[in-house]
């Protein structure tokens, strides 16, 4: 399967800092919009969220800033499903631009399926599980991203 592109946008003027680079927080905003688009693909769009009272909450997100991104650059997010279980979804977003082969940034995320009435965790519905499994199956040949599972820390001095 070709990469699943979940979000595309030009870098907006109010998203850049004094150096003309995309601000840290706006990488997460872009990845958040990609997650919203993925939610639509797995049956958790606004209408179904309203009817079921279920949504996804982010449990953890790691962002790697790999290359600078400048004002006006057209960027897109490619999303890979790393895995899922009854209540959680592990995914990987990478940010790209035309004419540059490497990812500009990457975000590994763990999401939790939630009943908003609690709020409390709840199992995915059968429809979402089938759609997630379909995406996972389609992406089966993709290599695991190099930045999945990284731990941040300083090496202890000896």
C-alpha positions as CSV (number, residue, x, y, z in Angstrom):
1,X,0.0,0.0,0.0
2,X,1.3,3.5,-0.7
3,X,1.5,5.7,2.3
4,X,-1.7,6.7,4.0
5,X,-1.8,10.5,3.7
6,X,-4.1,11.8,6.4
7,X,-3.5,15.5,6.3
8,X,-2.1,18.1,4.0
9,X,-1.5,21.9,4.6
10,X,0.7,24.8,3.8
11,X,2.6,26.2,6.8
12,X,0.6,29.2,7.9
13,X,2.2,32.6,8.8
14,X,1.0,32.5,12.4
15,X,2.6,29.0,12.8
16,X,6.2,30.2,12.4
17,X,8.7,31.8,14.8
18,X,11.1,34.7,14.5
19,X,13.5,32.5,12.4
20,X,10.7,31.7,9.9
21,X,10.6,28.1,11.1
22,X,7.5,26.1,12.1
23,X,7.1,26.5,15.9
24,X,7.3,23.3,18.0
25,X,3.6,23.4,19.1
26,X,2.4,23.5,15.5
27,X,4.0,20.2,14.6
28,X,1.7,18.7,17.2
29,X,-1.2,20.6,15.8
30,X,-0.5,19.2,12.3
31,X,-0.2,15.7,13.7
32,X,-3.4,16.2,15.7
33,X,-5.3,17.1,12.5
34,X,-3.9,13.9,11.0
35,X,-5.2,11.9,13.9
36,X,-8.7,13.6,13.4
37,X,-8.6,12.5,9.7
38,X,-7.6,8.9,10.8
39,X,-10.5,8.9,13.2
40,X,-12.8,9.5,10.3
41,X,-11.2,6.6,8.4
42,X,-11.9,4.2,11.4
43,X,-15.5,5.1,12.0
44,X,-15.0,7.8,14.7
45,X,-16.0,10.8,12.7
46,X,-18.0,13.7,14.3
47,X,-21.4,12.1,13.5
48,X,-20.5,8.7,15.0
49,X,-18.8,10.3,18.0
50,X,-22.1,12.2,18.6
51,X,-24.2,9.0,18.3
52,X,-21.9,6.6,20.3
53,X,-20.4,9.1,22.7
54,X,-17.0,7.5,22.0
55,X,-13.8,9.1,21.0
56,X,-10.0,8.8,21.1
57,X,-7.8,10.5,23.8
58,X,-4.1,10.8,23.4
59,X,-2.2,8.9,26.2
60,X,1.3,9.7,25.0
61,X,3.0,11.4,22.1
62,X,6.6,11.7,21.2
63,X,7.7,14.2,18.5
64,X,11.1,14.1,16.7
65,X,12.0,17.4,15.0
66,X,14.3,16.1,12.1
67,X,14.5,19.0,9.6
68,X,13.4,22.6,9.6
69,X,10.1,23.5,8.0
70,X,9.6,27.0,6.7
71,X,6.7,29.4,6.1
72,X,4.5,28.5,3.1
73,X,5.9,24.9,2.7
74,X,3.3,22.5,1.6
75,X,3.5,19.6,4.0
76,X,1.6,16.3,4.4
77,X,1.3,13.7,7.1
78,X,1.7,10.0,6.3
79,X,0.2,7.7,9.0
80,X,1.1,4.1,9.8
81,X,-0.8,1.9,12.2
82,X,1.8,0.2,14.4
83,X,-0.8,-1.9,16.2
84,X,-4.0,-1.9,18.3
85,X,-5.7,-3.9,20.9
86,X,-9.3,-3.7,22.3
87,X,-8.9,-0.2,23.6
88,X,-5.6,1.3,22.4
89,X,-4.2,2.4,19.1
90,X,-0.5,2.8,18.5
91,X,0.3,4.9,15.5
92,X,3.1,6.7,13.8
93,X,2.8,10.0,11.9
94,X,5.6,11.4,9.7
95,X,5.7,14.9,8.2
96,X,6.8,15.3,4.5
97,X,7.3,17.9,1.8
98,X,7.8,17.6,-2.0
99,X,11.3,17.2,-3.3
100,X,12.7,16.0,0.0
101,X,12.9,12.2,0.7
102,X,13.4,12.2,4.4
103,X,10.7,12.9,7.0
104,X,10.7,16.4,8.4
105,X,9.3,15.3,11.7
106,X,7.8,12.2,13.3
107,X,5.3,11.5,16.0
108,X,4.7,8.2,17.7
109,X,1.4,8.2,19.6
110,X,-0.6,5.9,21.9
111,X,-4.4,6.7,21.8
112,X,-7.1,5.3,24.0
113,X,-10.7,4.6,23.0
114,X,-13.0,6.4,25.5
115,X,-16.6,6.5,26.4
116,X,-17.1,10.2,27.0
117,X,-20.0,9.7,29.5
118,X,-17.4,8.5,32.1
119,X,-15.0,9.4,30.7
120,X,-13.6,6.0,30.9
121,X,-11.8,3.6,28.5
122,X,-14.0,1.3,26.5
123,X,-13.4,-1.3,23.8
124,X,-13.5,-0.3,20.1
125,X,-16.7,-1.1,18.3
126,X,-16.7,-4.0,15.8
127,X,-16.8,-1.5,12.9
128,X,-13.8,0.4,14.0
129,X,-11.9,-2.8,14.7
130,X,-12.6,-4.1,11.2
131,X,-11.4,-0.8,9.7
132,X,-8.3,-0.7,11.8
133,X,-7.5,-4.3,10.9
134,X,-8.0,-3.4,7.2
135,X,-5.5,-0.5,7.5
136,X,-3.1,-2.7,9.4
137,X,-3.4,-5.4,6.7
138,X,-2.9,-2.9,3.9
139,X,0.3,-1.6,5.6
140,X,1.7,-5.0,6.4
141,X,4.6,-4.6,3.9
142,X,5.8,-1.3,5.3
143,X,8.9,-1.4,7.4
144,X,8.6,-0.4,11.1
145,X,9.6,3.2,11.3
146,X,13.1,3.7,12.7
147,X,11.9,6.1,15.5
148,X,9.3,3.8,17.0
149,X,9.9,2.9,20.6
150,X,12.7,5.4,21.3
151,X,13.3,6.3,24.9
152,X,14.6,9.8,25.8
153,X,17.4,10.1,28.4
154,X,20.9,11.0,29.1
155,X,23.6,8.3,29.2
156,X,24.9,7.8,32.7
157,X,28.4,9.0,33.3
158,X,30.9,6.3,34.2
